[in-house]
Amino acid sequence: MKLTALLLLSIFTASAAVRVKEIAAVEGVRDNQLLGYGIVVGLNGTGDKRQTFFSAQMLANLLDRMGVQVSPTAMLVRNTAAVMLTANLPPFAQPGTRIDVQVAAIGDSTNLQGGLLILTPLKSSGGEVFAVAQGSVVTGGFVAGRGGGNSTTLNHPTAGRIPNGAIVERAPPSLTPEGKLRLQLRQADFTTAARLAAVINTKFAGDVARCESAGVVAVKVPQTYAQRSVEFVAEIEALTLEADRPARIIINERTGTIAAGREIRIRPVAILHGALSVEVQTTYDVSQPAPLSDGKTTVTPQVSVGVKEEPAKSIQLKQGATVDDLVKALTAIGSTARDIIAILQSLRAAGALDAEIEVI
């Protein structure tokens, strides 16, 4: 594998005040996933074939509810396709609210372009219907040509979405703080949790918040906000604090991307990273005998071995140098992404780098 490019993302790790809304959420206030099984009609001969029997069965059931009885085995309809539907029901969504729907073919349909989804219920994991979907499918791709190698495909025409294609029929279960609420940190951290509890106690002048763990802070609703829980949550979300984050270096060796904090410091250490390349070549020479001789033409291999070692380049960093300084210096002397990644990993193993290294 050859890495030819290096991208360094310098992320400031200095403390900066952030709102509680960015780092925490009220427990229970979340999206709910919905799932449905439906049928898309109106396709131009790109629907399911006879091998996909469940689409014919579903079409037969649909026609039966409309008073038309047709055997599924007697159908040969190429303009319909069986699809799976997914949607996210946001918290506090009220009946009549419209949400987006994702549609994907589950049979052997080749294209959903121009299709129309028939009325389909969307259910939760418990089997309760929370929304119904219907509308034209937008694929964002197409298939042009007649097959046999004379066609072209753009994006994924077997998957699409219906913007505002579902209507909420039932409000999802939601949490209304009554007496107590729990704040969940999006990234668990003991220091951040303690700071969050301290900021809330300072704001409301009392012992209303306490840390249950590194990821949860329990908050009592003050008596003055007993009937105004929404305003109380809004007050908490508007508070600011300094969130603590561990020093971390993210490495993607496949793309040569390194993301590191600019203030991650390096202890005094000596680094020697040389380049040694060994090249073995084999060439074949033809040995031709003299004319009118009894010799035979033969092929003889000639093996040559070449060893090349580039001299190690040195860089000088001042006391208190950071990872940002090291990467910039290594890039200036022509180091590749592979070299920089290897050096960072060696520094971590040598104990000269107090940061987590995560390879993705």
C-alpha positions in Angstrom: 0.0 0.0 0.0 1.3 3.4 -1.0 0.4 6.6 0.8 1.0 9.6 -1.3 -1.0 12.3 0.5 -1.1 13.6 4.0 -3.9 15.6 5.6 -3.3 17.0 9.0 -6.4 18.4 10.8 -5.3 20.6 13.7 -8.0 20.7 16.3 -7.8 23.2 19.1 -8.0 21.4 22.5 -7.9 24.6 24.5 -10.8 24.9 26.9 -13.8 26.6 25.2 -17.2 27.2 26.7 -20.0 25.2 25.1 -23.7 25.1 25.8 -25.2 22.2 27.7 -27.4 21.5 24.7 -24.3 20.5 22.7 -22.9 18.0 25.1 -26.0 16.6 26.9 -29.6 15.6 26.2 -32.6 14.9 28.4 -33.1 11.2 28.9 -36.1 9.9 27.0 -36.1 12.7 24.4 -35.0 10.8 21.3 -36.0 9.7 17.9 -38.0 6.5 17.4 -37.4 4.2 14.4 -40.3 3.0 12.3 -40.4 0.1 9.8 -42.9 -0.8 7.1 -43.4 -3.2 4.2 -45.1 -1.9 1.1 -45.4 -2.1 -2.6 -44.4 0.4 -5.3 -46.4 0.5 -8.5 -46.1 2.4 -11.8 -42.7 1.1 -12.8 -41.7 0.9 -16.4 -41.1 -2.9 -16.6 -38.4 -2.7 -14.0 -40.3 -4.3 -11.1 -40.0 -7.7 -9.5 -40.0 -10.8 -11.6 -41.9 -14.0 -11.1 -39.1 -15.4 -8.8 -40.1 -12.8 -6.2 -43.3 -14.4 -5.1 -44.0 -12.2 -2.0 -44.6 -9.1 -4.1 -47.3 -10.9 -6.1 -48.8 -12.2 -2.9 -49.0 -8.6 -1.4 -50.5 -7.3 -4.6 -53.1 -10.0 -4.5 -54.0 -9.2 -0.9 -54.3 -5.5 -1.8 -56.7 -6.2 -4.6 -58.7 -8.6 -2.4 -59.3 -5.8 0.0 -60.7 -3.8 -2.9 -63.0 -6.5 -4.0 -60.9 -8.0 -6.8 -59.9 -11.6 -6.2 -56.8 -12.8 -8.2 -54.6 -15.7 -7.6 -51.0 -14.7 -6.9 -49.8 -17.6 -9.1 -51.7 -16.2 -12.1 -50.0 -12.8 -11.9 -47.2 -11.7 -14.2 -46.9 -8.0 -13.3 -43.5 -6.3 -14.0 -44.5 -2.8 -12.9 -44.7 -3.5 -9.2 -41.9 -4.0 -6.6 -41.9 -5.0 -3.0 -40.1 -2.5 -0.8 -39.0 -1.9 2.8 -39.7 1.4 4.4 -37.8 3.1 7.3 -38.4 6.4 9.0 -37.3 8.3 12.1 -40.1 9.6 14.3 -38.8 12.7 16.1 -39.7 13.4 19.7 -42.9 15.4 20.4 -44.1 14.8 16.8 -47.9 15.4 16.8 -50.5 13.8 14.7 -50.6 15.4 11.2 -46.8 16.1 11.2 -45.0 14.9 8.0 -41.7 13.0 8.1 -39.4 11.7 5.4 -39.4 8.0 4.4 -36.6 5.9 3.0 -37.6 3.2 0.5 -35.5 0.2 -0.7 -36.3 -2.7 -3.0 -36.1 -6.1 -1.4 -36.9 -8.2 -4.5 -35.2 -8.4 -7.9 -36.5 -5.1 -9.1 -33.8 -3.2 -11.0 -35.2 0.4 -10.8 -37.7 2.2 -8.7 -37.6 5.4 -10.8 -41.0 6.9 -11.3 -42.7 4.5 -8.9 -45.6 5.3 -6.6 -45.7 3.9 -3.0 -49.2 2.7 -2.1 -50.5 3.5 1.4 -48.3 1.7 3.9 -48.4 1.7 7.7 -45.1 2.4 9.6 -44.8 0.5 12.9 -42.5 0.6 15.9 -40.6 -2.4 17.3 -43.6 -3.1 19.4 -45.9 -3.4 16.4 -47.8 -0.2 17.0 -48.7 2.0 14.0 -47.4 5.5 14.4 -47.5 6.8 10.8 -48.7 6.0 7.3 -46.6 6.6 4.1 -47.6 7.2 0.5 -46.2 9.1 -2.4 -43.8 9.2 -5.3 -40.3 7.7 -4.8 -37.3 9.9 -5.6 -34.4 7.7 -6.4 -31.6 10.2 -7.2 -30.3 7.8 -9.8 -31.3 6.2 -13.1 -30.6 3.3 -15.4 -30.3 4.1 -19.2 -30.0 1.5 -22.0 -31.5 -1.8 -22.9 -29.1 -4.2 -21.1 -26.6 -6.5 -22.8 -23.8 -4.2 -21.9 -25.4 -1.2 -23.6 -26.6 0.5 -20.4 -25.3 2.9 -17.7 -26.3 3.2 -14.1 -26.0 6.3 -11.9 -26.1 6.0 -8.1 -28.5 3.4 -6.6 -31.8 3.3 -8.5 -33.2 0.5 -6.2 -33.2 2.8 -3.2 -34.8 6.2 -2.7 -36.8 8.4 -0.4 -40.2 10.2 -0.2 -39.8 13.7 1.2 -42.5 14.4 3.7 -44.0 11.1 2.5 -45.4 9.9 5.9 -48.1 11.5 8.1 -47.8 10.9 11.8 -51.0 9.3 13.1 -50.0 8.8 16.7 -47.8 10.9 19.0 -44.7 9.0 20.2 -44.2 8.4 23.9 -42.3 11.4 25.4 -41.0 12.4 28.7 -42.3 15.4 30.6 -40.1 16.2 33.6 -42.1 16.0 36.8 -40.0 16.5 39.9 -36.8 15.0 38.4 -35.0 14.7 35.1 -31.7 13.0 34.0 -29.2 14.6 31.6 -27.2 12.1 29.5 -23.7 13.2 28.3 -23.1 12.4 24.7 -19.5 11.5 25.6 -19.2 10.2 29.2 -16.5 12.0 31.2 -16.2 12.3 35.0 -14.7 15.9 34.8 -17.4 17.1 32.5 -20.2 15.6 34.5 -18.9 17.2 37.7 -18.6 20.6 36.0 -22.2 20.2 34.6 -23.6 19.5 38.1 -21.7 22.5 39.5 -22.9 24.9 36.8 -26.6 23.9 37.4 -26.3 24.2 41.2 -24.7 27.6 40.8 -27.5 28.8 38.4 -30.4 27.7 40.6 -28.6 28.4 43.9 -29.1 25.1 45.5 -28.3 21.4 45.6 -30.5 20.4 42.7 -28.0 18.5 40.5 -25.8 15.5 41.3 -23.7 13.1 39.3 -25.0 9.5 39.1 -22.1 8.4 36.9 -19.7 9.7 34.3 -22.5 9.9 31.8 -25.6 10.9 33.8 -26.4 13.9 35.9 -29.7 13.8 37.9 -31.5 17.2 38.3 -34.4 18.0 40.7 -36.9 20.4 39.3 -37.2 23.4 41.7 -40.6 24.2 43.1 -40.6 27.5 41.2 -40.5 25.5 38.0 -43.0 22.8 39.0 -45.5 23.9 36.4 -42.9 25.2 33.9 -40.8 22.2 33.1 -40.2 23.3 29.5 -38.8 26.6 30.7 -36.6 24.8 33.2 -35.1 22.5 30.6 -34.5 25.6 28.3 -32.7 27.3 31.2 -30.4 24.3 31.6 -29.7 23.9 27.9 -28.6 27.6 27.7 -26.0 27.2 30.4 -22.3 27.1 29.3 -19.4 25.2 30.7 -15.9 24.0 29.7 -16.2 20.4 28.5 -13.1 18.2 29.2 -11.8 15.9 26.4 -9.0 13.4 26.5 -6.0 13.9 24.3 -6.5 11.7 21.2 -4.8 11.2 17.8 -7.0 9.7 15.1 -5.1 7.9 12.3 -6.6 6.6 9.0 -3.7 4.7 7.4 -5.8 3.9 4.3 -6.2 7.5 3.3 -3.2 9.0 5.1 -5.3 11.3 7.3 -4.2 12.3 10.8 -6.4 14.3 13.2 -4.7 15.5 16.3 -5.0 18.2 18.9 -2.6 21.1 18.5 -1.7 21.2 22.2 -0.7 17.6 22.7 2.9 17.9 23.9 5.9 15.6 23.3 8.4 14.7 26.0 12.2 15.0 25.1 13.0 12.0 22.9 15.4 11.1 20.1 13.9 9.9 16.8 15.8 8.1 14.1 13.7 7.0 11.1 15.7 5.9 8.1 14.8 4.4 4.7 16.3 1.2 3.5 15.2 -0.2 0.1 16.4 -3.5 -1.4 15.8 -4.2 -5.1 16.4 -7.6 -6.7 16.2 -7.8 -10.5 16.5 -10.8 -12.8 17.3 -10.4 -16.5 17.6 -13.1 -19.1 20.4 -13.2 -21.6 20.4 -15.3 -24.7 23.6 -17.2 -25.5 23.9 -17.7 -29.2 26.6 -20.2 -30.5 28.9 -19.5 -33.4 27.7 -20.4 -36.9 28.3 -24.0 -38.1 29.1 -25.1 -34.5 27.5 -27.8 -32.5 26.4 -25.4 -29.7 22.8 -24.7 -28.7 21.1 -21.5 -28.0 20.5 -21.1 -24.3 18.9 -18.6 -22.0 20.8 -17.7 -18.9 19.4 -15.6 -16.0 21.4 -12.7 -14.6 20.5 -11.7 -11.1 21.5 -8.4 -9.6 20.9 -7.1 -6.1 20.9 -3.4 -5.3 20.7 -1.9 -1.9 20.0 1.8 -1.3 19.7 3.5 2.0 18.8 7.1 2.3 20.6 9.0 5.0 18.4 9.8 8.1 17.2 13.4 8.2 17.1 15.2 11.5 14.8 17.9 12.8 15.1 20.1 15.9 12.1 21.0 18.0 12.0 23.4 20.9 11.2 22.5 24.5 7.5 21.9 24.9 6.9 20.9 21.2 3.5 19.7 20.3 2.3 17.0 17.8 1.4 19.9 15.5 5.0 21.1 15.5 6.3 17.6 14.9 4.0 16.8 11.9 4.8 20.2 10.3 8.6 19.6 10.7 8.3 16.0 9.3 6.2 17.2 6.3 8.8 19.9 5.6 11.6 17.4 5.2 9.5 15.2 2.8 8.2 12.5 5.2 5.3 10.6 3.9 2.1 9.8 5.7 3.3 6.3 6.5 6.5 7.7 8.0 4.6 10.1 10.3 2.1 7.4 11.4 5.0 5.1 12.3 6.8 7.8 14.2 3.7 8.7 16.2 3.1 5.1 17.1 6.7 4.7 18.2 6.5 7.8 20.4 3.4 6.4 22.1 5.1 3.1 22.7 8.2 4.9 24.1 6.1 6.9 26.5 6.9 10.3 25.0 3.4 11.0 23.9 0.5 11.3 26.4 -2.4 10.8 24.0 -4.6 8.0 22.9 -3.9 6.8 19.3 -7.0 5.4 17.5 -6.6 3.8 14.1 -9.7 3.7 12.0 
